[in-house]
Amino acid sequence: MSTVAGTKFHELDDLVLHLKGLVLVRRLREQRGAAADELLMYRNEIDRVREQLANLVKRR
């Protein structure tokens, strides 16, 4: 694997892991009665990370 491909793979892997964590924490906070503004904060961050993932894949 080339250095560039390896770097992109690690960046992709990190973003996927971050996204999974955000989704899990948001679900947990929702189950525990978090306020709507907190859940919106998670939603916005999830959307931002998804956009980053999409852009990374498009750059391939």
C-alpha positions as a printed Julia matrix, in Angstrom:
60×3 Matrix{Float64}:
   0.0    0.0    0.0
   1.45   3.37  -0.95
   1.92   6.05   1.66
  -0.83   8.2    0.15
  -3.27   5.29   0.04
  -2.3    4.3    3.57
  -2.84   7.83   4.82
  -6.26   8.04   3.16
  -7.22   4.65   4.59
  -6.28   5.76   8.1
  -8.15   9.04   7.66
 -11.19   7.12   6.42
 -10.93   4.63   9.27
 -10.67   7.45  11.84
 -13.71   9.24  10.42
 -15.8    6.05  10.41
 -14.83   5.33  14.0
 -15.66   8.91  15.01
 -19.03   8.7   13.26
 -19.91   5.41  14.97
 -19.01   6.9   18.33
 -21.15   9.96  17.73
 -24.14   7.86  16.69
 -23.81   5.6   19.73
 -23.42   8.48  22.19
 -26.32  10.38  20.63
 -28.55   7.33  20.97
 -27.46   6.83  24.58
 -28.07  10.49  25.44
 -31.47  10.35  23.74
 -32.43   7.28  25.79
 -31.37   9.08  28.96
 -33.53  12.1   28.23
 -31.05  14.64  26.88
 -32.38  18.04  25.88
 -33.28  18.69  22.26
 -30.44  21.2   21.84
 -27.87  18.61  22.94
 -29.28  16.05  20.51
 -29.2   18.68  17.77
 -25.53  19.3   18.54
 -24.83  15.6   17.98
 -26.96  15.59  14.81
 -24.99  18.52  13.4
 -21.65  16.87  14.19
 -22.83  13.58  12.66
 -23.81  15.43   9.49
 -20.44  17.21   9.41
 -18.49  13.95   9.74
 -20.65  12.29   7.07
 -19.84  15.18   4.75
 -16.14  14.75   5.47
 -16.42  11.05   4.66
 -18.21  11.76   1.4
 -15.59  14.31   0.39
 -12.75  11.93   1.23
 -14.28   9.17  -0.89
 -14.9   11.57  -3.8
 -11.22  12.63  -3.77
 -10.07   9.06  -4.4
